[in-house]
């Protein structure tokens, strides 16, 4: 076999040529691309333990190789010359090294290309508050955040500080100043970065992930003290996002947190990436909650179960439920019915909006069962 360095060049080029989103390198399987949401093995040899170790060493700085040896995993960013950047996750499983590389798009997408509600652009002019972008892993949260940061960078006079693990999109100084701190390189943790960031005179703070209580507390505090804060969570709905935030705090602090969120939360954008059926590629479905005074009141009173009805009646602010977005994509012929049902939060309610022939086809394929009705 060719050396790790030569092999990785060919594999990375295959990712770029095929416009795949990810490259998986696991022992016992050929190198595998994720193409439009589906896994596709490359026509090459099955990887052996020595192969994945060689491939890791060909792209990982020595300190990350050491981290894998000591901790069992490492995450870092990797530049493939001037062709592309990748987010890399190296981890051990059953004693072997596995590697997943995610291609970071070189071109920032526009609001229109992403399909974001127009009100989002207006909200970016606000001087303070928390804007959360949520969704499962691989749903495009980082891309959406990068587009928003770029919009602020191009149109407003702001000092933007980002905290990321790792840095994925590079933002040059434009109308704004942008400083990007990488966890593990520039600062030891998200929490430590947020403790220090307020001394740097920021206007906008972007937190790559609200992954622990300390980071959540610091983000809310930053918004309370007059900063615009972007953050992400791994939740699939606006209601789930608010519940996750509140429930992360000890019981005796939750009432205070609800009051803080009611005054600082600006919007929640939850998204899912879906394979298209009309052309190659994927499209995002969005749930959008804009925090109106009525929404803030529900959060404060711990009546968040009513938030979905606020979204359903808030179309004039661009609000919509994820399932409404999925249904719209389906009716426009962009996604198929199986994808819609797979990604839906409430597939049984969506079923009621389909005609009898569509329901019959779903049951024949096993996508829908009588238990879903």
Order of alpha helices (4+ residues) and beta strands (2+ residues): alpha-beta-beta-beta-alpha-alpha-beta-beta-beta-alpha-alpha-beta-alpha-beta-beta-alpha-beta-alpha-beta-alpha-alpha-beta-beta-alpha-alpha-alpha-alpha-alpha-alpha
